[in-house]
Amino acid sequence: MQKIQYFFEKQAFGVCTRLGEKLGISICSIRLFFIYSSFLTFGSPIIVYLSLAFIMNMRKHFRRNSHPSIWEF
C-alpha cells in the first residue's frame, strides 16, 4: 500500500498536498473529499483538480524561468 501511495504522490500533480499545506488541513481528508465528490457529482471535481494542477505547474515554470539575481551566478 505504501508503494502505491508513494507512486501517486510523486506522479500526481501534488494538488492535494499543496492545498493541505496552505489550508492546514489533513492531506488524506482532501484526497477523500476529491474522491467522494467525484463519485457523487460524476467527475466534475476532476476538472477543478486538473485546473489547479495546470495553474501550479505554470507558476512553477514561471518561477524557474524568472530572471536570475546577481547571487545566482
N, C-alpha and C positions, 0 to 999 in steps of 0.2 A: 504494500500500500504506500510506503514511503517513496518508493521509486516512481510510482505513478504521480504522486503529488509533486515530487521534485520536477518531473518532466513537464507537467502542466504549468508549474510556476516559472520555469525557465523558458518554455516555448510559448506560453501565452504572453499577452502584452503587458501584464502587470497592472492592469487597471484596478482590480480589487485590492491589491497590495497598496497601491498609491492612495486610493480612496480611504482605506483603513488607516494609513499613517496620517493623512491630512485631517480626517474627521475624528480620529481617536476611537474608532470602532473596531471590533474584532474582525479580522480578515475572513475568518470562516463564516461569520454571520453575513457578511456582504456577499460572499460567494453563494451561500444558501439562498439569500434574497434573489440574486440573479437567476439561479436555477429554478426556484419555485415560481417566480414571477414569469419566467419564460414559458413554463408549462401552463400557467393559468391564463396568460394573455397570448398564447400561440406564437411566441418568439419575438414580440416587439422589443423587449429589453436587449435583445441581441444587437439591434440597430443602435441603441444607446451605447452599449458596450463597445461596439466597433467604432462608433464616432469618437468616444473618449480615447480609445486606443490610437486612432488616427491623430487626434489633437496632441496627445502625449508624445507620439513619435515625431511629429513635426516640431514640437517645442525642443525636443532633444536634438533634432537635426540642426535647428537654428542656433542653439547654444554651442554645438560642436563647431559650426562654421562661422562663429562670430569673429570679429577682428581680434587678433591676439594682442595682449597687452605687452608692455615692454619687459615684463618679468617672465614671459613665456619663451623667450629666445634661447 
